[in-house]
Amino acid sequence: MTKAKRYDTVVLLESIGMFQQGEKGAVVEVYTTPYEAYDIEMVTDAGKTKGVAEGVRPEQIAVFPQVRFASIRMEAEGTRAAVRFSDGTEVIVSAEELYTQSGR
C-alpha cells in the first residue's frame, strides 16, 4: 500500500458516506495520530468540488502513480518527437498533431 501525500490524486476503493467507490479526489490533509488518515477533497470529472471525505484510512484509497517525462527526442528534422515517460512508455507524436491540440 502506497502512502498518500498532500495533493496526491486518489481514487476511493470503497464507498464512503455520500461518495461512491471509484470517485476521485485530492488529499488535502494528512493525519498520523492517533492513526494514519486523510481528508480528501472529492471532485467531479470536470474538476468541480463535490465535498470532503474526512478521516479516510489508507486501505480505502489508491494513489494514482506520478508519471513524468523521462526524455523527449526530436526526430525527422523536428516534424515529430519521441516522448518517453518515467514508467517506460514511449509515444511518438507529430508536430502537426500537437499544434492542432493547441487550438490555433
N, C-alpha and C positions, 0 to 999 in steps of 0.2 A: 504494500500500500504506500503510495507516494504522499508525503505530507504536503498540504497546500500552504501557499504563502499568500500574503496580502496581494490583492489584484489578480491572482490566478483565475482563469476561467475554469469553471467546474460544471459537471452535469450531475443531477440527482439520480442515484441508483435505486431510490425508493420514494414513494410519495411522502411528503412532509407537510402537514397542515393543509393549506389550500393549494400547495404546489404539487404538481404531478411528477411521477418518475419520468426522466428524460428531459426535463426542463433545464435550461442553462442559466448560469448566474456568475457573479464575480465575488470573490472573497473580499469583504470589506473590513473584517476584524478577525484576529486570531487569538484564541484563549489557550493558555497552557495549564491553568489551575482552576478548579481542583482537577480537571481533566482536559484533554485537548478537544476543542470545539471551535466552530466558525460561525460568524454571521455572514450570510450570503445575500447579496442584492440580486434578486431574480429579475430577469428581463425577457421581453418578447424577442422574436427573431428580428424585429425591426430595431431592437436596442432600447425600447421604452421600459422603464422600471415598472414591475408588477407589484413589488413589495420586498420585504426582507424576511428570510428564513433565519431564525435565531437558534443558537446552540446546536448547530448541526455537527454530528460526530463524523470523524474521518471515514468510517466504513459506510457512510450514507452517500458519499460523493466519489466521483472520479475526476482527477485533474487532467485537463487537456494538455497534451505534450506541447512543449515550446519548440516549434520548428523555426529554424533560422536559415538565412542564406549562408552557404559554405563557400561558394565561388560562383562567379559569373564570367564566362569566357565568350568573347566576341568571335564570331565566325563569318565566313563568306563576305569578307570586306565590310563588316558591320551591318549586314542585312538581317542577321539573326544572332541569337545568343543562346548558349547552353548554360542553364541555371541549375546548380547542384545545391540541394538542401542538406541540413545537418543530419537528417535521417538516411541520407544516401540516395534519395530520389533525384533523378535528373530530368529536366524538361527542356526541350528546345523550342524557342519561340521566335517568331519573325518580328522584325522591327515594325512592319506594317500592322500586324495583329495588335501589338502593344499600343501603337499610335491610335488605332481605331478605338481601343478601350478608353483612351484619354478623353474622348468626346469631342475632339477638334475636327 
